[in-house]
């Protein structure tokens, strides 16, 4: 289902020259590699759920701090 409209959206954005293929492909390769490695190693690691939970909380907390600091000081 998702791929049916994803292809249409890609065609529309490409028609308007709004796609940076270099950045997009880099991100796609990184996500694919990360997903494969995580699926491969997740079955071998004990307590992975706890690690991923703390990693998620840490990333969300750092992102929130960055957003508050940048908004407060109007950086960039």
C-alpha positions in Angstrom: 0.0 0.0 0.0 2.7 2.5 1.0 4.8 1.8 -2.1 1.9 2.6 -4.4 1.8 6.3 -3.3 5.5 6.5 -2.5 6.3 6.0 -6.2 3.8 8.7 -7.2 5.2 11.2 -4.6 8.8 10.5 -5.8 7.7 11.2 -9.4 5.9 14.4 -8.4 8.9 15.7 -6.4 11.4 14.7 -9.1 9.3 16.4 -11.7 9.6 19.6 -9.7 13.3 18.9 -9.1 12.9 18.9 -5.3 14.9 15.7 -4.6 18.5 15.7 -3.5 19.4 12.2 -4.6 22.9 12.3 -3.0 21.5 13.0 0.4 18.5 10.7 0.0 20.5 7.7 -1.2 23.0 8.3 1.7 20.2 8.2 4.2 18.6 5.2 2.6 21.8 3.2 2.6 22.4 4.2 6.3 18.9 3.2 7.3 19.1 -0.1 5.4 22.5 -1.0 6.8 21.4 -0.1 10.4 18.2 -2.1 10.1 20.0 -5.1 8.8 22.7 -5.0 11.4 20.2 -4.5 14.2 18.1 -7.4 13.0 21.2 -9.6 12.7 22.6 -8.8 16.2 19.4 -8.3 18.2 18.8 -12.1 18.4 22.2 -12.6 20.0 22.2 -9.9 22.7 20.6 -10.3 26.1 18.7 -7.4 27.6 18.5 -5.6 24.3 15.1 -4.1 25.0 16.5 -2.3 28.1 19.4 -0.9 26.1 17.2 0.3 23.2 14.8 1.9 25.7 17.6 3.9 27.4 19.1 4.8 24.0 15.7 6.1 22.9 15.1 8.1 26.1 18.6 9.6 25.7 18.2 10.6 22.1 14.8 12.1 22.8 16.1 14.0 25.8 19.1 15.4 23.9 16.9 16.4 21.0 14.5 18.2 23.3 17.4 20.0 25.0 18.8 21.1 21.7 15.4 22.4 20.6 14.9 24.3 23.8 18.4 25.8 23.7 18.2 26.8 20.1 14.7 28.3 20.5 15.7 30.1 23.7 18.8 31.7 22.3 17.5 32.0 18.7 20.5 30.3 17.3 20.4 29.8 13.6 
